[in-house]
Amino acid sequence: MGKFRIRECSDLDYDGMVVDIIYDDKWLATLSCDGGFDKTVIKFFCDNNENPSWEFNFFEFIQVLNNSIKILKEINNLD
């Protein structure tokens, strides 16, 4: 997945487990499903000083999103 990594974690701001998407060793986004799997939310993080914009391969990003949602479902026992 190139420079992308997926990290499973527990965050005190959320009731369930979350999945973080890391790009080039920087925190890009968090997926959570506290409101139910059908209401999964993605929260993006941007460091405007260091990274005013992100640019990466579209298909790699879609693959990361698909893998992230599968992991989110598994770690929250939503199968």
C-alpha positions as CSV (number, residue, x, y, z in Angstrom):
1,M,0.0,0.0,0.0
2,G,2.9,2.3,-0.6
3,K,3.2,5.0,2.1
4,F,-0.1,4.1,3.7
5,R,-0.5,2.2,7.0
6,I,-3.6,1.2,8.9
7,R,-3.5,1.3,12.7
8,E,-6.2,-0.3,14.9
9,C,-6.5,1.6,18.2
10,S,-8.7,2.5,21.1
11,D,-9.3,6.2,21.6
12,L,-11.0,7.7,24.6
13,D,-13.0,10.0,22.4
14,Y,-14.9,7.0,21.0
15,D,-17.0,4.2,22.5
16,G,-15.6,1.5,20.2
17,M,-12.4,0.7,18.6
18,V,-11.2,3.0,15.7
19,V,-9.0,2.7,12.7
20,D,-6.4,5.3,11.9
21,I,-5.0,5.8,8.4
22,I,-1.4,7.0,8.3
23,Y,0.2,8.4,5.2
24,D,4.0,9.0,5.0
25,D,4.1,8.6,8.8
26,K,1.5,11.3,9.4
27,W,-2.0,10.8,10.8
28,L,-4.4,11.3,7.9
29,A,-7.7,10.1,9.1
30,T,-9.7,8.1,11.7
31,L,-12.7,5.9,11.0
32,S,-15.2,5.2,13.7
33,C,-18.6,3.5,13.9
34,D,-20.0,4.6,17.3
35,G,-23.4,5.3,15.7
36,G,-23.5,1.9,14.0
37,F,-21.7,0.5,11.1
38,D,-24.1,2.1,8.6
39,K,-23.2,5.5,10.1
40,T,-19.4,5.0,9.9
41,V,-17.6,8.4,10.1
42,I,-14.2,9.4,8.6
43,K,-12.4,12.3,10.3
44,F,-9.5,13.9,8.3
45,F,-6.6,15.6,10.0
46,C,-4.6,18.3,8.2
47,D,-1.5,20.1,9.2
48,N,-1.8,23.3,7.2
49,N,1.6,24.5,8.2
50,E,3.5,21.4,7.0
51,N,1.1,19.8,4.5
52,P,-1.3,22.4,3.0
53,S,-2.6,19.6,0.7
54,W,-2.3,15.8,0.3
55,E,-1.7,14.1,-3.0
56,F,-1.6,10.3,-3.4
57,N,-2.7,7.6,-5.8
58,F,-6.5,7.4,-6.0
59,F,-6.6,3.6,-6.3
60,E,-4.2,3.1,-3.4
61,F,-6.4,5.4,-1.3
62,I,-9.6,3.5,-2.2
63,Q,-7.8,0.2,-1.3
64,V,-6.8,1.7,2.1
65,L,-10.3,2.8,2.7
66,N,-11.7,-0.6,1.8
67,N,-9.2,-2.4,4.0
68,S,-9.8,0.1,6.9
69,I,-13.6,-0.5,6.9
70,K,-13.1,-4.3,6.9
71,I,-10.7,-3.9,9.9
72,L,-13.1,-1.5,11.7
73,K,-15.9,-4.0,11.3
74,E,-13.8,-6.9,12.6
75,I,-12.4,-5.1,15.7
76,N,-15.8,-3.9,16.7
77,N,-17.3,-7.5,16.3
78,L,-19.8,-6.3,13.7
79,D,-19.7,-9.4,11.5
